[in-house]
Amino acid sequence: MFGKLFNRKELEKKVEILQTRINKLESENKLLSTRLSKQEMRTKKAVSDKQETDLALKKAEERIEKLERTLENQKEGKQKTDELTLTFKRAVTLTNAQSCDLLSQIGSVRSRNEDLVTVYLRPNESFTDLNEFESTIELEQDVKYLMQRIESVTGMALFYDMKRLGMVRMLMTPPFPIRESKWKLDRAFDTIQLQELLEQNQVICILLAHAGETFIGISNREAFIDHKVVRSSVKEKHTKGGWSQRRFERLRDEDIRHHAEKARSVFEALVDKYKNELKMIVASGEHNLVKEVTGADHGYRYPFPLLIRSIDIKAKIEKRNIDKIRVLAWSARWYILKNLQDFITKKYLR
């Protein structure tokens, strides 16, 4: 009997010890679970922080890359400016009448020897497209370099006196495309092709496409025959960022699409009205809008060419400055090459 009682007490003691051990293990388990939970939270936060850091780093890298490109572009722009400053003595935009007058003076120049070079180049063509030119004529390298650097959708013409003290060394980009690439070495400059180009009284359509204000005019060399100005409300650009900006841009895009449709309707009506007289469409402004208005994006349907070039009208289009659009559309750009005597008189450079 005493033995059984003793064994029971021993078992109770063991149970008590085991229960104490269980309670301790449960407490430790709870503590470990709490630590694990906190560790998981820290891990998740660390992952989230890493993602945010990676995103911030990516944005910073993109910003640095953009700044580097901007800096590089600025350096290239300065280099181009320096190069052109060295190459040009002067550059000027002349009206059609002024260009014709200057061309007449160039055409009157005569030399005792065959040392006056005339070069005509169509758009996207160079000296390599001229038969036997490079093997016959030795132009200065900076002149060749200049002609390669100037971007002209209408081509260019060069009048170059090869004498050491040559009176005429000029480059010109015309308002309309050069028809034929060719060159000539003679005692006089060959101005015929350029004279015909400048003096032709062809009828053209002039399009200035800008979001909210688009000008469409029918013009000959002397005046506008007809014109329309299409205006509509287009929101200004939004720069705040975020969802608000995206929504604003969508609304602005809708405004621009509406303006393009409105302008295209007016453009087509005006062009169809004068299609039997028109020879060309000269367009300038926002490139995508030009393509939308003229239909160049979805099947240009007119039998005459579309010429997209720069016509720099900075002021708002008003009745008093409309004729300036025609004047600029018919104007040419003249460049006087370096280290030469003045040939264009002061009346052209005011």
Stockholm file with secondary structure:
# STOCKHOLM 1.0

chainA/1-350         MFGKLFNRKELEKKVEILQTRINKLESENKLLSTRLSKQEMRTKKAVSDKQETDLALKKAEERIEKLERTLENQKEGKQKTDELTLTFKRAVTLTNAQSCDLLSQIGSVRSRNEDLVTVYLRPNESFTDLNEFESTIELEQDVKYLMQRIESVTGMALFYDMKRLGMVRMLMTPPFPIRESKWKLDRAFDTIQLQELLEQNQVICILLAHAGETFIGISNREAFIDHKVVRSSVKEKHTKGGWSQRRFERLRDEDIRHHAEKARSVFEALVDKYKNELKMIVASGEHNLVKEVTGADHGYRYPFPLLIRSIDIKAKIEKRNIDKIRVLAWSARWYILKNLQDFITKKYLR
#=GR chainA/1-350 SS CHHHHHHHHHHHHHHHHHHHHHHHHHHHHHHHHHHHHHHHHHHHHHHHHHHHHHHHHHHHHHHHHHHHHHHHHHHHHHHHHHHHHHHEEEEEEECHHHHHHHHHHHHHCCCSSSCEEEEEECTTCCGGGSTTHHHHCCCCHHHHHHHHHCCCTTCEEEEEECSTTCSCEEEEECSSCCSCCEEEEESSCCCHHHHHHHHCCCEEEEEEEETTEEEEEEECSSSEEEEEEEECCCCCCCCSCHHHHHHHHHHHHHHHHHHHHHHHHHHHHHHHHTTTTEEEEEEEECHHHHHHHHTGGGCCCCSSCEEECCCCCCSCCCGGGHHHHHHHHTCEEEEEESSCCCCSCHHHHC
#=GC SS_cons         CHHHHHHHHHHHHHHHHHHHHHHHHHHHHHHHHHHHHHHHHHHHHHHHHHHHHHHHHHHHHHHHHHHHHHHHHHHHHHHHHHHHHHHEEEEEEECHHHHHHHHHHHHHCCCSSSCEEEEEECTTCCGGGSTTHHHHCCCCHHHHHHHHHCCCTTCEEEEEECSTTCSCEEEEECSSCCSCCEEEEESSCCCHHHHHHHHCCCEEEEEEEETTEEEEEEECSSSEEEEEEEECCCCCCCCSCHHHHHHHHHHHHHHHHHHHHHHHHHHHHHHHHTTTTEEEEEEEECHHHHHHHHTGGGCCCCSSCEEECCCCCCSCCCGGGHHHHHHHHTCEEEEEESSCCCCSCHHHHC
//
